[in-house]
């Protein structure tokens, strides 16, 4: 009986029901996409850093885990000191330059030979390695997004580069240029943002890290094999606050939509509530009916939100091939739980108002 009662109530105003469900769907999609975008970005960046193949990375004091925002405060002569340490096989400096003109990207300036020694070299899909000062390597994802091919000219950082190769993605950055040229453009002569270190054997990593900390106290030394576990929203300053703020915004949207939907439902059904009460329905029956209807509406909205999340992700990935949005079952369940809690809270006051209505007054309502 209760199920049929709820179903008929929802179908009585199909457009209002659809709008209410869409509001909840937007709430769910916002939570899933915001978290998916941030976690996808961090996970994909961490995998590319781990894919370099180095054993550890040296950064300046107080450096963030999100190395793409790193500046260039370290002199390259530090690399010579690191190379003298016991168990160190190779050291590669890299200058990272953030570019937001036209696209948000990070350009890596590398020394071709030292980077090859540390990482094992690139996998060339087309073209050849850097030879001239204006040569540029672009990974396959970035080439697809920017519609670049070998032989094209690409202007970035107010400099014309010559694309000499398309490489396989997964080696730290998506765009690589000669270290010396980028140092000149960035006014960072003989400076590096990070140093990538390769040990003679992986088991010597901890010993070398300890020596580096004694040699350069205050500098940040991180093992690359653990980088994926370190790249979380809680380790990036301000990111967790941003995520929490967006989730709160999504919850506010869902709560207001469900409150408005259920409140108007109670107003419209004043006479119906009066009939139910005159037939013996108690306060709890009315409250339970409205809460159950809200939960059913929420379930419908969650399904819409899940579909909307995948649809929006597909659209973003089609438009921006380098973008990674990680949608997980865990966050879908969390978003559904948040939406259900918000729906029940939004229904609480309308349900209380409905349960307090006097049967005689409700029957006389026009």
MOWO-V977916 format. One record per residue. N is the residue number from 1. RES is the residue in one small letter. PSI is psi in degrees with one decimal (none if undefined). Layout:
# MOWO-V977916
N;RES;PSI, N;RES;PSI
This chain:
# MOWO-V977916
1;x;-47.8, 2;x;-39.5, 3;x;-43.0, 4;x;-37.5, 5;x;-44.2, 6;x;-44.0, 7;x;-45.2, 8;x;-36.7, 9;x;-42.9, 10;x;-36.3, 11;x;-10.9, 12;x;-37.8, 13;x;79.8, 14;x;-37.5, 15;x;-41.1, 16;x;-40.9, 17;x;-43.1, 18;x;-41.3, 19;x;-42.9, 20;x;-43.7, 21;x;-37.0, 22;x;-38.1, 23;x;-43.8, 24;x;-37.7, 25;x;-40.2, 26;x;-40.0, 27;x;-50.0, 28;x;-45.3, 29;x;-39.6, 30;x;-46.7, 31;x;-49.9, 32;x;-42.7, 33;x;-39.8, 34;x;-48.2, 35;x;-41.1, 36;x;-36.3, 37;x;-46.8, 38;x;-46.3, 39;x;-35.6, 40;x;-42.1, 41;x;-46.7, 42;x;-44.1, 43;x;-44.9, 44;x;-39.3, 45;x;-43.6, 46;x;-40.5, 47;x;-37.1, 48;x;-35.7, 49;x;-45.3, 50;x;-31.5, 51;x;-10.7, 52;x;-39.5, 53;x;-3.0, 54;x;162.6, 55;x;-30.1, 56;x;170.8, 57;x;135.0, 58;x;129.2, 59;x;162.5, 60;x;164.9, 61;x;137.1, 62;x;17.4, 63;x;148.9, 64;x;159.1, 65;x;-28.7, 66;x;84.3, 67;x;-15.0, 68;x;-17.0, 69;x;4.7, 70;x;142.1, 71;x;-149.0, 72;x;64.0, 73;x;-0.2, 74;x;131.8, 75;x;142.5, 76;x;-17.3, 77;x;-15.6, 78;x;-33.1, 79;x;-36.1, 80;x;-39.0, 81;x;-39.0, 82;x;-37.5, 83;x;-22.5, 84;x;-11.7, 85;x;151.1, 86;x;139.7, 87;x;3.1, 88;x;124.8, 89;x;-49.0, 90;x;152.1, 91;x;132.8, 92;x;117.8, 93;x;152.1, 94;x;137.7, 95;x;125.3, 96;x;124.7, 97;x;118.0, 98;x;132.8, 99;x;126.1, 100;x;13.5, 101;x;106.5, 102;x;-34.8, 103;x;149.8, 104;x;111.8, 105;x;163.0, 106;x;124.9, 107;x;130.4, 108;x;123.9, 109;x;123.7, 110;x;155.3, 111;x;120.0, 112;x;-47.9, 113;x;-45.3, 114;x;-35.4, 115;x;-38.3, 116;x;-38.8, 117;x;-37.6, 118;x;-42.6, 119;x;-14.9, 120;x;-0.5, 121;x;167.1, 122;x;159.3, 123;x;111.9, 124;x;118.8, 125;x;-33.0, 126;x;150.2, 127;x;-157.5, 128;x;173.6, 129;x;167.2, 130;x;135.1, 131;x;-37.3, 132;x;168.5, 133;x;-19.5, 134;x;12.7, 135;x;149.7, 136;x;139.1, 137;x;133.3, 138;x;132.9, 139;x;166.3, 140;x;-35.4, 141;x;-44.8, 142;x;-37.0, 143;x;-38.6, 144;x;-42.7, 145;x;-36.4, 146;x;-0.2, 147;x;46.6, 148;x;150.3, 149;x;166.5, 150;x;132.4, 151;x;-12.7, 152;x;155.6, 153;x;140.5, 154;x;120.1, 155;x;120.6, 156;x;144.9, 157;x;33.7, 158;x;35.9, 159;x;139.4, 160;x;119.2, 161;x;158.2, 162;x;114.7, 163;x;112.3, 164;x;-11.0, 165;x;149.4, 166;x;121.3, 167;x;163.2, 168;x;137.2, 169;x;160.2, 170;x;18.1, 171;x;43.0, 172;x;-63.0, 173;x;178.5, 174;x;-18.5, 175;x;129.7, 176;x;138.9, 177;x;165.6, 178;x;138.8, 179;x;-46.5, 180;x;-41.7, 181;x;-43.4, 182;x;-34.3, 183;x;-41.1, 184;x;-43.1, 185;x;-34.8, 186;x;5.0, 187;x;44.3, 188;x;54.7, 189;x;130.8, 190;x;34.3, 191;x;155.7, 192;x;150.3, 193;x;-38.5, 194;x;160.2, 195;x;128.2, 196;x;129.5, 197;x;133.1, 198;x;127.5, 199;x;163.5, 200;x;-34.2, 201;x;143.5, 202;x;-31.7, 203;x;-9.6, 204;x;1.5, 205;x;-48.9, 206;x;-39.3, 207;x;-42.9, 208;x;-39.8, 209;x;-40.1, 210;x;-41.9, 211;x;-39.9, 212;x;-36.9, 213;x;-33.9, 214;x;-36.8, 215;x;-38.8, 216;x;73.6, 217;x;136.8, 218;x;-22.3, 219;x;157.4, 220;x;123.4, 221;x;125.2, 222;x;136.8, 223;x;135.4, 224;x;-22.5, 225;x;-20.3, 226;x;8.6, 227;x;-34.3, 228;x;-40.7, 229;x;-21.6, 230;x;-25.4, 231;x;82.0, 232;x;162.4, 233;x;-29.3, 234;x;-20.5, 235;x;-7.5, 236;x;117.6, 237;x;126.6, 238;x;-15.5, 239;x;-42.2, 240;x;-35.9, 241;x;-41.3, 242;x;-45.1, 243;x;-45.1, 244;x;-38.9, 245;x;-40.9, 246;x;-37.8, 247;x;-41.4, 248;x;-39.4, 249;x;-43.6, 250;x;-42.0, 251;x;-40.6, 252;x;-41.9, 253;x;-49.1, 254;x;-40.4, 255;x;-44.1, 256;x;-39.5, 257;x;-46.5, 258;x;-35.3, 259;x;-47.6, 260;x;-42.4, 261;x;-48.8, 262;x;-33.2, 263;x;-44.3, 264;x;-31.4, 265;x;-44.8, 266;x;-43.4, 267;x;-43.9, 268;x;-28.5, 269;x;26.5, 270;x;-46.3, 271;x;-38.8, 272;x;-40.7, 273;x;-38.8, 274;x;-41.7, 275;x;-45.0, 276;x;-43.7, 277;x;-36.5, 278;x;-23.3, 279;x;1.6, 280;x;2.5, 281;x;133.2, 282;x;-180.0, 283;x;-45.2, 284;x;-35.1, 285;x;-44.5, 286;x;-44.0, 287;x;-45.8, 288;x;-37.6, 289;x;-44.3, 290;x;-39.7, 291;x;-40.0, 292;x;-40.7, 293;x;-39.8, 294;x;-41.5, 295;x;-39.9, 296;x;-42.0, 297;x;-39.4, 298;x;-42.5, 299;x;-43.9, 300;x;-42.3, 301;x;-37.3, 302;x;-42.9, 303;x;-41.7, 304;x;-41.7, 305;x;-40.4, 306;x;-47.2, 307;x;-40.3, 308;x;-37.8, 309;x;-48.7, 310;x;-34.6, 311;x;-44.8, 312;x;-41.0, 313;x;-43.7, 314;x;-39.8, 315;x;-42.5, 316;x;-44.8, 317;x;-35.5, 318;x;-40.2, 319;x;-37.6, 320;x;88.8, 321;x;-24.4, 322;x;-5.0, 323;x;135.5, 324;x;120.4, 325;x;113.6, 326;x;107.6, 327;x;120.3, 328;x;153.5, 329;x;-35.5, 330;x;-45.6, 331;x;-24.7, 332;x;-43.8, 333;x;-39.6, 334;x;-43.6, 335;x;-39.2, 336;x;-41.8, 337;x;-41.9, 338;x;-42.9, 339;x;-41.1, 340;x;-43.6, 341;x;-43.8, 342;x;-38.0, 343;x;-43.1, 344;x;-37.9, 345;x;-41.0, 346;x;-23.8, 347;x;-16.1, 348;x;-49.8, 349;x;-48.3, 350;x;-37.8, 351;x;-40.1, 352;x;-41.8, 353;x;-43.7, 354;x;-40.8, 355;x;-22.1, 356;x;-5.2, 357;x;138.2, 358;x;136.3, 359;x;-41.2, 360;x;-46.1, 361;x;-39.3, 362;x;-39.1, 363;x;-28.6, 364;x;-5.0, 365;x;135.7, 366;x;none
